[in-house]
Amino acid sequence: MPGGADTLHADMPSRLAILSAHTSPLAQPGSGDGGGMNIYVASLAAALARAGVECDVLTRRDDPSQPAVVEIEPGFRVVHLDAGPSTPIAKHELLELVGPLADATVDFMARDGVDYDLLHANYWISGAVGHTLKHRLGRPLVATFHTLARVKADAGVDDDVEDRSVVERETVNCCDLMLASTVEEAQQLAEHYGAVPDRIEIVPPGVNHDVFSPADARGRHAARHSLGVTAGRVLLFAGRLQPLKGASLAIRALAELHDPDALLLLVGGPSGPDGDLEVDRLRDLVVELGVERQVRFVPPQPHDRLAVYYRAADVCVVPSRTESFGLVALEAAACGTPVVAASVGGLRSIVDDGVTGFLVEGREPADYAAPLRALLHDDDFARRMGAAAELASRRYAWSITAARLRRLYGDLAAREPVSCR
């Protein structure tokens, strides 16, 4: 087949379909269903386009004002598919729209005159759509799951529909390639879902070092000034305000410090059907603990704007119950900000305990307060750890991720898709 292993089909439009059914890369990260996956999809598509792989990100239209096609940059488009109501709906309801989303994809291909060499599904709902399209189009299917139902259940988070693990297993069985961010995630795919190890590749996400870069003391002061922060010590939590991410633990850890000069910035918005209730619970907790003047709720910010928050912070707290990777921890590290994170999932691959940050085994406030106190009250130690974090973050870049995927995509395009087992 023309092109060899380092290119896609030379005799076809060489365009990749990236499926992101439940959330658009144009959505605001940190609220609703927008989070690290939005950043992953948008950053990966842009990097692939710059590497010569044209990408369409296919997502469901949830607002009637959204245009059918949005060109983000040369080679990278977002395509809004009509399936179900043109309004936001709960993720579990999307399972009923798998067929309509697949139909809408085929209809768009016919209208636009485009063909796709490969399908790259993100998250389990897109996996179901991709699985359907694979059989209709005869194209190889790549999947990045981002989170897995069985892993979340093991972590005590069981908020998904009953069918999710079944759908994930069916997708795994028919995937030509599964992307895992870490060795641990690869093992989880094999152990929980019976994934064939030879069809799993470990390809970590990246970080944009042009945006997420460190600041010196003067730059940190400027960042705080721009945010109106006057506190002597600043902690940052960035993410959706849902139990999975552990914002309540960050608040309790702040209270455990008993430091009136410490401020916690909670950057993010409600997520999921109980999102607003969770925000109310967090606000009640702040009052209950008597730290109203030390916690600032900040609405979700544009992704690039988060760099200012990372630079303003002395430490970034990531107390998630589970994380397949943990882009917040990586972006903080790239800004030279030490991370105190839960010792779970991909966070263990990003944070070198005691060198670039701290990994916390327990889930008691005191477990987090101890390393936070060590960093907040020893500026030299925090600076050394932040410098080590920034150095370690240079191993990750979206250009590296895209170059690796370009080769993997080329290998898949040169052979017949696998069949369901």
Summary of the structure (lengths in Angstrom):
residues: 421
radius of gyration: 21.4
end to end distance: 26.2
largest distance: 67.2
contacts: 1479
relative contact order: 0.13
helix: 46%
strand: 17%
